[in-house]
Amino acid sequence: MERRLVSIQTIDAIDPIAGADNIMQARVMGWTVVVKKGEFATGDPCVFFEIDSVLPDGPAWAEFMRPRGFRVRTIKLRGVLSQGLALPIAILDGRDAPRDVDLRAQLGVTKFEPVLPDARELAGPFPARVPKTDEIRLQSALAVLDELRGQEFYVSTKCDGSSATYVRDGQDGFVACSRNWALTRGENHVWRLAARYQLEDRLPIDFAIQAEVCGPGIQNNRLGLAAVDLFVFNVYDLRAAKFLELDAFLAFCAERGLPTVPIERVVRGDEALHYHHALDAWLEAARGTYAGTKQRKEGIVVRPLVEQASAALGGRLSFKVINNDFLLKDED
């Protein structure tokens, strides 16, 4: 499922903030959002902008975000975490806006991208046969908890780096990509790691791997690595059009000497059957530091042991939970 960056949502609850006269905390989807006092009541619709929305420079309704570069990000106001932006539907000026439609184009909103590749490195579009790496945050799709309930699952560490995808296509050959683009062969981290692990020869035909590239010079090297390395989090079978499940994924990487993201826990049997899936519990599970460091980890990724489709996501059942401590102190 591609994330709906801007959409019509409902104010599910509103509560006062101690010591605050002009603001209140509202609940939208799974997010806590600070709003102006008197602007909304419980049950009201709102235009909700998720984190990393970049509002347009021009409309009067967006002008108050100019000091923040128009970017929506996690902030703390009067001790309350605010993750997103809720505005009255009046900003739509009467334009039609169904609830299940992403309004970013209609409102001129873009998504913040922390690193834009040098145009000289771009070889072409991202391969169409491989899904892009854009895990949805739990707070944006709470229904996934009901879908996961009673199932065996695993939790992996979300490594803070730069996404890379490697594809060996029977028709197009070997392609190395950033998050959104195929990259020209050259002296960049993505291609250097392809050479180090001999991926062009060792990756089976019609398979792709997706990994986080981490190390010195990348996102402040929060994992504390001595050299740039990759951490595989997906193996994708192009012919079957599906991701490998955990055991097969780990065996695939071990056979080829590929490091994977850390697997924090695997929950099976009765523990999985009776596991209490709740937003607050998962937010707590996402906290912590990267092994051997004092650096806050970015968060976790949660997936069932048996791959399955998600009605809530319209795709693979898989979600990320970001560490709120990381968002407040470390996010770029």
Number of C-alpha atoms within 10 A of each C-alpha: 16 13 14 17 21 25 20 21 20 21 20 15 16 20 13 14 16 11 8 11 10 11 19 22 20 24 19 23 18 17 19 19 24 26 19 14 16 9 12 20 14 13 12 14 19 20 22 25 26 23 18 19 22 24 24 20 15 10 11 9 15 15 14 10 15 13 8 10 13 19 21 21 21 20 16 12 14 12 9 15 17 21 24 22 22 27 19 15 17 11 15 15 7 8 10 8 15 11 14 10 12 17 21 19 9 12 14 13 19 16 15 15 9 10 9 8 13 8 9 8 15 17 15 12 11 20 19 7 15 20 17 18 17 13 16 19 16 23 20 18 15 18 16 19 17 12 16 21 17 18 20 19 20 18 20 19 22 24 25 22 24 19 22 27 28 25 29 22 19 13 8 10 11 18 23 25 24 24 18 18 20 21 24 17 16 10 10 11 19 25 19 15 18 18 12 9 15 12 22 17 12 13 20 14 18 20 21 25 23 25 27 24 23 25 22 16 10 14 18 15 17 22 22 16 13 9 10 17 21 25 20 23 24 22 24 21 19 19 12 10 13 15 21 19 17 21 10 12 18 19 13 15 18 12 9 13 11 18 15 20 16 17 16 11 12 16 16 16 12 11 12 18 14 11 16 13 15 12 16 9 10 19 17 14 15 24 19 16 17 20 12 9 12 12 17 22 26 26 27 23 23 21 22 22 18 14 16 17 12 16 13 16 19 10 12 18 23 21 22 23 24 23 22 21 16 20 18 14 11 15 13 10
